[in-house]
Amino acid sequence: MQNHRHFIIHKPYGFLSQFINNQTKRKKKLLGELNFNFPEETMAIGRLDVASEGLLFLTTNGKVSAQVRSKKVEKEYYVQVDGLITQEAINKLKEGVEIGFDGKKYMTLPGQAFLIDTPNFDNRSQKIRDERHAPTSWVAIIITEGKFRQVRKMTAAVGFPTLRLVRVRIGEILLNNMKPGDVKEVTELL
C-alpha cells in the first residue's frame, strides 16, 4: 500500500496550478519551480488561474481530488474589485448570478458574500493599479462550486471587475499567514 503525501501551498501570482506546461508558445512559471522537493506524482487539486493567488491543495492521491472538489466543500476567496461595491451587488452575488461557461449561460449556486476590510496580504509581484485612479473595495465570496474563472465572472456580472483574487480557505483549511510560495506538508487535506 502506497503512503500518499499531501501539501498546502500559497500559490503565488503568475504561476500555473500545474507541474507540466502544455503550452509551447510562452514560458509560464510552474509549481515545480517553488522551493520544495515534491514527489514526482504530485498533482494539484482544483486550480487557480495564473492571475489568482492563495490556498491550493496538492496530493499524490488522485482519489482525494473528487472529495475536495465536491459541492460539500466551501471555498472562500478575498476579492479586490474595481470600484466601491454596493450592497445590491453583494446581494446578487449571494443569490447567484448568470455567467458564461463552456459557451452557454450558467446560473451560479447561491453562496455567501460580504464586504471586508482590506486584508493584510503581501504586495503582489505585479502591481495592481494605483487607488489614485479610482477606488477599490474588498469582498469575501464563499462558494461550493468552482467553474472556470467563476469568481472573476461573478464580480464582473454585477459590475465590479476583479483586480485581485486570493483563495483563503478550502473547507476548514485556512491560508492563515502563509506567504506566497510557502509549502506545508500535511497529514490530510480535509
FENQUI-V990437 format. One record per helix or strand. SS is the DSSP state (2 for helix, 1 for strand). FROM is the first residue (numbers start at 1). TO is the last residue. If there is no record, write none. Layout:
# FENQUI-V990437
<<SS FROM TO> <SS FROM TO>>
This chain:
# FENQUI-V990437
<<1 6 11> <1 15 15> <1 29 29> <2 31 33> <1 43 45> <1 53 59> <2 63 69> <1 75 82> <2 87 95> <1 98 101> <1 104 107> <1 112 116> <1 136 143> <2 150 157> <1 162 170> <1 173 174> <1 183 186>>
